[in-house]
Amino acid sequence: ITVRQVYEDDKLPYENNCFDIIINRHESFDAYEVSRLLKKDGFFITQQVGGKNNCDLSRKLIDNFHPQFPNHTLDNNVRGLENNGFTILKSGEVFTPMYFYDVGALVYFAKIIEWEFPGFSVDACFENLCKLQKELDANGFIKGTEHRFLIVAQKL
């Protein structure tokens, strides 16, 4: 296996029609470039973190929060693949609950996933963290929502 570093999704360092299958998990992709790389009848399988991932938590933590990738949805990705010569064999989307039982765990989570919690810091979000502590005290947890989708496509 030859491993090559990639800097841009739309300029992958491989020849045209060189793969039978491309598998992608949680990484961005360019539908045209995936089509260019796949052989006829080749398969593309991707599991993505959707653009609505943790938005409910981000809104609770960060005043005036705006998601960075609101158009990163199953429908938009299916449309992009179909527009680049793919037929969709399977697709699905889920919104699953996620629970925090400690505000400190939520703080750690928000700090390590900075692209979903832009501008987060304990100091900047202290008042909202206090509100979330009250939510935790009342409910026994703080609830968020994870957004995932899966696409299995075949190049025509």
Secondary structure, 3 states (H helix, E strand, C coil): CCCCCCCCCCCCCCCCCCEEEEEEECCCCCHHHHHHHEEEEEEEEEEEECCCCCHHHHHHHCCCCCCCCCCCCHHHHHHHHHCCCEEEEEEEEEEEEEEECCHHHHHHHHHHCCCCCCCCCCCCCHHHHHHHHHHHHHHCCEEEEEEEEEEEEEEC
